[in-house]
Amino acid sequence: MTSILVLIVEDHPLLAAAIVELLESTPGISIYGVARTGADAVELARQETITVLLTNFRLPDMTGAAVASAIRAATPSTAIVFHTADESETAILDAIDAGAGAFLTRSATPDQYVEAVRRAALGEVLIPVELFARAISRQSRLAAEQGRRDKLIAEFTPRELDVLRALARGRDTAAIATELGIALHTVEWHLRHVIEKLGVHSKLQAVVAAARLGIIDL
């Protein structure tokens, strides 16, 4: 099995060391390096295609979102996991816009860190439902794009909406296939169409865009 190569971006040495120890002891995960600033992280990422970027959201020189955007511009396949004490709507939505596959708070357990890295590497998402719902609730009230909403709803097939709603409930691709009684490749096909129609780049961004427009409820 190919190892998940992780770049850690954390300016607190003790926390960085704890994360390194945790992930290095996990089978299938390897640490590529540790950066204390966003600039260092971007430079390290230029030297190797990493599987997962695990970054603090607040760094001395820039936000984790800026780091993630810079790295994904060069290597879109890199998955992003944020961990932070900042649970504000702005931080969560900025993380999602930067391509977050997971958003961990400082109360996250070691098992949740490992799960986040593994699921992000698989293209899945892991964001606490309560944070996610709170972040988009304000945004959805501000979204007055009724015309676009109606147009998109008309473009979606019933099955695409089923898949989108299941995704919003936190189901991964395999679980959606089981829940809807369809093949895994069919789910992936529907997801591609949903992402294209919403004009976004990831499954998580698709859920956020659909919720902002009122196409789905959380």
C-alpha positions as CSV (number, residue, x, y, z in Angstrom):
1,M,0.0,0.0,0.0
2,T,1.3,3.5,-0.9
3,S,2.2,5.5,2.2
4,I,0.3,8.8,2.9
5,L,3.0,11.5,2.8
6,V,2.2,14.3,5.2
7,L,3.6,17.8,5.5
8,I,2.9,19.4,8.9
9,V,2.7,23.1,9.3
10,E,2.7,24.2,13.0
11,D,4.5,27.0,14.7
12,H,4.2,25.5,18.2
13,P,7.1,23.1,18.7
14,L,5.5,20.9,21.3
15,L,2.2,20.5,19.4
16,A,4.2,19.8,16.2
17,A,6.2,17.1,17.9
18,A,3.1,15.5,19.3
19,I,1.5,15.3,15.9
20,V,4.7,13.9,14.3
21,E,4.9,11.2,17.0
22,L,1.2,10.3,16.5
23,L,1.3,10.1,12.8
24,E,4.7,8.4,12.5
25,S,3.4,5.6,14.8
26,T,0.4,5.0,12.4
27,P,0.9,2.4,9.7
28,G,0.5,3.7,6.2
29,I,1.4,7.3,7.1
30,S,4.8,9.0,6.6
31,I,6.0,12.5,7.6
32,Y,7.6,14.4,4.8
33,G,8.6,17.4,6.9
34,V,7.5,20.0,9.5
35,A,7.3,23.7,8.7
36,R,6.8,26.5,11.2
37,T,5.7,29.2,8.7
38,G,3.6,29.3,5.7
39,A,6.5,30.4,3.5
40,D,8.5,27.4,4.6
41,A,5.6,25.1,3.9
42,V,5.2,26.3,0.4
43,E,8.9,25.9,-0.3
44,L,8.9,22.3,1.1
45,A,5.9,21.5,-1.0
46,R,7.7,22.5,-4.2
47,Q,10.3,19.8,-3.6
48,E,7.9,16.8,-3.3
49,T,4.3,16.0,-4.1
50,I,2.7,15.5,-0.7
51,T,-0.5,13.6,-0.1
52,V,-1.8,15.6,2.8
53,L,-1.1,19.1,4.1
54,L,-1.9,19.2,7.8
55,T,-1.7,22.8,8.8
56,N,-2.6,25.2,11.6
57,F,-5.0,27.8,10.4
58,R,-3.2,30.7,12.1
59,L,0.4,31.0,11.3
60,P,3.0,33.7,12.0
61,D,3.2,34.9,8.4
62,M,-0.1,33.9,6.8
63,T,-3.2,31.9,7.2
64,G,-3.3,28.2,6.6
65,A,-5.9,28.9,3.9
66,A,-3.3,30.9,2.0
67,V,-0.8,28.2,2.4
68,A,-3.3,25.6,1.2
69,S,-4.3,27.7,-1.8
70,A,-0.7,28.2,-2.9
71,I,0.2,24.5,-2.6
72,R,-2.9,23.3,-4.3
73,A,-2.3,25.8,-7.2
74,A,0.8,23.8,-7.9
75,T,-0.4,20.3,-6.9
76,P,-4.2,20.1,-6.9
77,S,-4.1,16.5,-5.8
78,T,-2.8,17.5,-2.3
79,A,-5.5,17.0,0.3
80,I,-5.8,19.6,3.1
81,V,-6.4,19.1,6.8
82,F,-6.7,22.2,9.1
83,H,-6.4,22.2,12.8
84,T,-7.1,25.3,14.8
85,A,-8.5,26.9,17.9
86,D,-10.3,29.4,15.7
87,E,-13.9,28.1,15.2
88,S,-15.3,31.2,13.7
89,E,-17.5,31.1,10.6
90,T,-14.9,33.0,8.6
91,A,-12.1,30.5,9.5
92,I,-14.3,27.5,8.6
93,L,-15.5,28.9,5.3
94,D,-12.0,30.2,4.4
95,A,-10.7,26.7,5.0
96,I,-13.4,25.1,2.9
97,D,-12.8,27.6,0.1
98,A,-9.1,26.6,0.3
99,G,-10.1,23.0,-0.4
100,A,-10.2,21.6,3.2
101,G,-10.8,17.9,3.5
102,A,-11.0,18.2,7.3
103,F,-11.2,20.8,9.9
104,L,-10.1,19.8,13.4
105,T,-10.5,21.9,16.6
106,R,-7.9,21.8,19.3
107,S,-10.3,19.4,21.2
108,A,-9.8,16.7,18.5
109,T,-8.6,13.4,19.8
110,P,-5.5,11.5,18.4
111,D,-7.9,9.1,16.6
112,Q,-9.6,12.0,14.9
113,Y,-6.3,13.3,13.7
114,V,-5.5,10.0,12.1
115,E,-9.0,9.6,10.7
116,A,-8.8,13.1,9.2
117,V,-5.5,12.4,7.4
118,R,-6.7,9.1,6.1
119,R,-10.1,10.3,4.9
120,A,-8.6,13.4,3.3
121,A,-6.1,11.3,1.4
122,L,-9.0,9.3,0.0
123,G,-10.8,12.4,-1.0
124,E,-13.4,12.3,1.7
125,V,-14.3,15.0,4.2
126,L,-14.4,15.3,8.0
127,I,-15.7,18.5,9.5
128,P,-17.7,18.6,12.8
129,V,-21.3,18.9,11.9
130,E,-22.0,21.6,14.5
131,L,-19.2,23.8,13.2
132,F,-20.2,23.2,9.6
133,A,-23.9,24.0,10.2
134,R,-23.1,27.1,12.2
135,A,-20.7,28.4,9.6
136,I,-23.1,28.2,6.7
137,S,-26.2,29.2,8.6
138,R,-25.2,32.9,8.5
139,Q,-24.0,32.6,4.9
140,S,-27.2,31.0,3.7
141,R,-29.3,33.8,5.1
142,L,-27.1,36.2,3.1
143,A,-27.5,34.3,-0.1
144,A,-30.2,36.1,-2.1
145,E,-29.5,34.3,-5.3
146,Q,-33.0,33.0,-5.8
147,G,-32.8,33.0,-9.6
148,R,-29.6,30.9,-9.6
149,R,-31.1,28.6,-7.0
150,D,-34.1,27.9,-9.1
151,K,-32.0,27.4,-12.2
152,L,-29.7,24.9,-10.5
153,I,-32.6,22.9,-8.9
154,A,-34.1,22.6,-12.4
155,E,-30.7,21.3,-13.7
156,F,-30.2,18.7,-11.0
157,T,-31.7,15.2,-11.5
158,P,-33.6,13.7,-8.5
159,R,-30.7,11.2,-8.0
160,E,-28.1,13.9,-8.0
161,L,-30.0,15.7,-5.3
162,D,-30.2,12.4,-3.3
163,V,-26.4,12.0,-3.6
164,L,-25.9,15.6,-2.6
165,R,-28.1,15.4,0.5
166,A,-26.4,12.1,1.6
167,L,-23.0,13.8,1.2
168,A,-24.3,16.7,3.4
169,R,-25.2,14.2,6.1
170,G,-21.5,13.2,6.2
171,R,-21.8,10.0,4.2
172,D,-18.7,8.9,2.3
173,T,-18.9,7.6,-1.3
174,A,-19.2,3.9,-0.3
175,A,-21.9,4.7,2.3
176,I,-23.9,6.7,-0.3
177,A,-23.8,3.8,-2.7
178,T,-25.1,1.5,0.0
179,E,-27.8,3.9,1.2
180,L,-29.1,4.6,-2.3
181,G,-28.7,1.1,-3.5
182,I,-26.5,2.1,-6.5
183,A,-23.0,1.2,-7.7
184,L,-20.0,3.0,-6.4
185,H,-19.0,4.3,-9.8
186,T,-22.5,5.6,-10.3
187,V,-22.2,7.7,-7.1
188,E,-18.9,9.0,-8.3
189,W,-20.5,9.9,-11.7
190,H,-23.3,11.8,-10.0
191,L,-20.8,13.6,-7.8
192,R,-18.8,14.8,-10.8
193,H,-21.9,16.2,-12.4
194,V,-23.0,17.9,-9.1
195,I,-19.6,19.5,-8.7
196,E,-19.6,20.7,-12.4
197,K,-23.1,22.2,-12.1
198,L,-22.3,24.1,-9.0
199,G,-19.0,25.4,-10.5
200,V,-16.9,24.2,-7.6
201,H,-13.8,21.9,-7.2
202,S,-14.6,19.5,-4.4
203,K,-17.4,17.6,-2.7
204,L,-17.2,19.7,0.4
205,Q,-17.4,22.9,-1.6
206,A,-20.4,21.4,-3.4
207,V,-22.2,20.9,-0.1
208,V,-21.4,24.4,1.0
209,A,-22.5,26.0,-2.2
210,A,-25.7,24.0,-2.3
211,A,-26.5,24.9,1.3
212,R,-25.7,28.6,0.8
213,L,-28.2,28.7,-2.1
214,G,-30.8,26.8,-0.1
215,I,-30.8,23.8,-2.5
216,I,-30.2,21.5,0.5
217,D,-30.8,21.8,4.2
218,L,-28.3,20.9,7.0
